[in-house]
Amino acid sequence: MVSEKESQFEVREFYKKTKDILKLRPGSGKIGFSRKTAQPSLQKDHSPVQVWSARDIKDMQNLSTRKRKEFFSERIKDETFCLILADGRAFPLDIKEEIKKRRLAFFYSDLSQNICRERMKSFFLSLSPSQIITSGELLYISGLGILIVGESGIGKSEIALELVSRGYHFICDDVVQVKKGAGGKLVGSAPPLTRNFMEIRGLGIINIKEIFGAESIKKQIEINLVIRLKKMHRLKEYDRLGLKFPEDYEILGEKIPQINIPVAPGRNIATLIEVACKTHILKEKGYHAPLDIVRKLNRALSVR
């Protein structure tokens, strides 16, 4: 039985967990971040989060002062958790001030209203011990389910597109639904609305199935390995031999092997991911190249 205190869900927690998948930018500072809602209610079809579009703003600006107040009263209730303005738009100053008066947190998103709502619905449904929404690319490479993660703008989608063009299978882009199956296995899939689609800066939304064919798509896969992309820092020392074992990436209480790949201009990250997958497969079979070369080096030194 979940207590009332444990069921409370704050705006700051919502923002922390959805800022990547919903592409959120705070518009009100920390105003309203302590507002709470009952977490169980988030799992119902109705959502306490308002998602407005550019059309809503246009309609509101055409209203008289009295009608605008009525609009606010109808749309924003006491149980309204926070407000998101989609379509890459910003609130006009007068509307922004009206929202701030109500001590309501609001955010901006570059996503369309429909996609934002769909991703938010998937997130709310994931608030259970057996499923979750995370940000990343999910591919099937050399018999492994690969989750590629990393900070926004590091090039995850472009790298995933390169790997799909080499013949590997695509599952989803940007938003991954993860469910815990039998034996603790983690299975990843795409939200229904964005299945088969990928967003590439400069190209917009593309349909992987239509471009590369139905054989390039898988509906869902077990996640076996996480590749974390990190910007390479010139002053940081990296493990050159690979003697250190991969870190673990934890999802739903289950640990998945993780390999970190530094990203820098001139590095072919798609090829490095291919090799990382094959190296992981060999390691699972008992072969570890760094240990092999250390053994050979020790033998060579012992005969001197």
N, C-alpha and C positions, 0 to 999 in steps of 0.2 A: 504494500500500500504506500503510495507516494504522498508525503505530507504537503500541506498547502505551501509551506516555505520552500520545499525542494522543487515544487512545480513552477516557481516564478522564473521568468525569462526576461532579462533586461535588454534594452536597446543596444547597450555597448557590447553585449555578447552576440546579439544578432549581427551587428556590424562586423565584429571580428571574424565571425564564421562565414559571412556572405560577401565581404568586400571584394573578393577575387571573382567569385562566380557571378555576382550581379554587377561588377565593375562600378562599385559605389565610391563616391567622393562626398564627405560631409559638407553640408551647406550651412549648418547652424552651429558650428563649433561643437561644444559638448552639451549644448542645450537639449534637454529631454533624454539624455543617455541613461539616466537612472529610472526611466519609466519602465514599468513591468507589466507583463501579461501572463496569464496562466499557460504554461507550456502545453498541457493536453489540448487546449483549444486550437493550437497551431496545427494539429494533425487533422482538423476537420476541413471540409471544402471551403468554408468561409475563412477569410484571412483578415486579421486586424491591421495589416499593413496596406496602406493606400498606395497604388501605383497610378500616377497621372501621366498624361501624354501632352504633347505640344498642343493638341486640339483642345484639351481641357483648359489650358492656359488662355488660348485664343477666345474660347467661349466665355470664360470668366471676365476677360478684359472688356467684353462687349456689354457686360451687365451694369446696371445702375448700382450705386452704393448700397441701396437697400437690398436689391436682388443678390448682390455679391455676398452680403452677410447671411442671407437665407441659404445661398449655395454652400457656404462654409458650414453652417449649422446642419445641413442635410448630409454633407459628405464626411465631416469630421465629428465623430462621436466621442464620448468619454472613453470608450474602449479602444479607440484608434491608437495603435502602438507607435507608428512612425509613418513618414510619408516619403515616397520616392518619385522624383520627376524623371521620366525616361526620355528617350529620343535625343539625348545629348543637349537638351535645352536647360536654361537657367530660369529661376523664378524672377519676375520683375520685382523691383524694390518694394512696391506697395503690398504685393501679395506675400513677399518674404516677411515683411514686418507683421502682417496679420497672423502668419503661422507662428512667428516667434512669440507673439502675445499669448498664444495658447500653450507655450512651453512644449512645443512638439518638435522632436528631432526630424530633420528632413535631409535627404540625400539626392545627389544627381547620379544618373546612370546613362552611359552612351548606348545601352541596349534599347531595342524597341520595346514598347509597352507589352506586347504579346510575349516576346521572349523573356522579358524580365519577370512577368507573371508566371510563366511556365517554370522557369528556374527556381523561383521562390516557392512555388507549390511543391516542386521536387524536394527542395530543402526542408520544408515543413514536414513532408511525409517521411523524411529521413530521420526525424527526431525520435528514434527508437533504438534499443540496444542492438538491433540486428541489421541496420542499414544506415548509410550516411552519404552525404554529397561532398565531393572533394574537387579541387581544381587541378587539371592536368590533361595530358594526352594519353589515350589508351590504344595500344597497338598489339598485334600478334606477330612476333618476330622469332623465327627459327624455333618454333614450337613453344615459345614462352609468351605469357601475357605480361606486357611491359607497360608500366605506368610512368610517364615522363612528367616530372614536376620541376618547379623553379619559379623564381619571381616573375611578375608580369613584365613583358617586353624583352625577355631574354631570347625569344625566338622559338619557343616550343612548337607552335603551329607550323612554322616554316620547316623545321626539322622533321616533324611528323609527315608533312607533305612529301619531302624528299624520300623518306623511307617507304611511303606508299607507292611512290613512282618507281621504286626499285622492286616492287612486287610483294611487299608485306601487307598484312591486312589491317584495315582501319576499323576501330570500334567507336570512338568518340573524341571530340575536340572540346577542350576548355572545361566542360562540366562532366564529371564521372559519377554515376550512381554505383555505390558499392554495397553489396549485401553479403551477410555471412551465411554460408551454406552448411551442409553436413560436414562434420569433422573440422569445423573452423575455417573451411576454405572460403576465400574472399572472391566474389564474382563481380566483375565490373560491366556496366552497360551504359548506353546513352539515354538521356531523357527522350521521351517519344517525339516531342516537337523538333528537336535538333538532331535527331538520328540521321546519319549520312552526310551531315553538313559540317563545314569547316570555315572558320573566318580567318582570312589572310589579309594583313595590312597592305593596302594598295590595290587588292583585287576584290575585297569585300567577301560576301558569303559565296562559297562554291559547294557544289554537290559532288562528293567523292564517288558515289555510286554511278552517276551519269557520266563522269569524266573517265573513270578507270574501270567501270563495269561492276556488275553484281558480285563477281568473284573476289573483288578487293575488300568486301565488307564482311564483318562478322557481327552478329547481334550482341553477343556477350562472351566473355572469357574469364577464366580464373586468373587472378593477378599473381604472378610468380616472382617478379623482380621490379624494383623501383629504381629509376635513373633520375638522380637529382642534378640539374644543371645549375652551376654556380659561376658567377663572373670571376675570371682569373685575376688574382692580385699579384702584382709584380714582386712584392716583398714577402709574400707568404711562401713557406716551404711546403712542397708536396711530396708524397710518398712515391719515389721514382721506381722502386722495385715492385710495388704492389704486395708487400708482405703483410700489410695490415688487412684484416678481414673487413668486408663491407659493414657499414653501420646498419642498424635495423630501422625500418620505417613502420610505425605502428598505426594500424587502422582497426577500429572496433575491438581493441584488446589483442589483436593478432599481430605478430611481427613478421615483416617481409624483408628479405635481404635488400640492401640499398647500396648502390654504387654512385659516387660523386664524380661528375665530369666537369672540369673547369672549362669555361667558354671564353674564347678570345678570338680576335680577328685572325683569319688564316687557318684555324683549326676546323677540320671536316668533322663536325659533331655527329652527323648521320653515320659515317663510317665508324667512328669511335663507339657509337651505340651498338652497331652490328657486332663489332669485335667484343664489346663488353658482354653481350648476350652469349656469344659462343664461348667466351672465357668462363662465364658462369656455368654453362652446361658442362664443360670439361671439369670444372671444380666439383660439381655435383657428382661426377663420375669418379672423382678421386685424384684428378690430375691438377696440380697447381704449379704453373710455370715458374714463379719466383722461387718456390721451394726447390724445384728441380735444378735451377741454375745455382742455388746456394749449395746443394749437395755436390754438384759437379765441381764447384769452386773448392769446397772442403776436401774432396778427394784429390784434386790437383795440388793443394797445399800440403797434404799429408804425405805425398810421395817425394817431397823435396828433402 
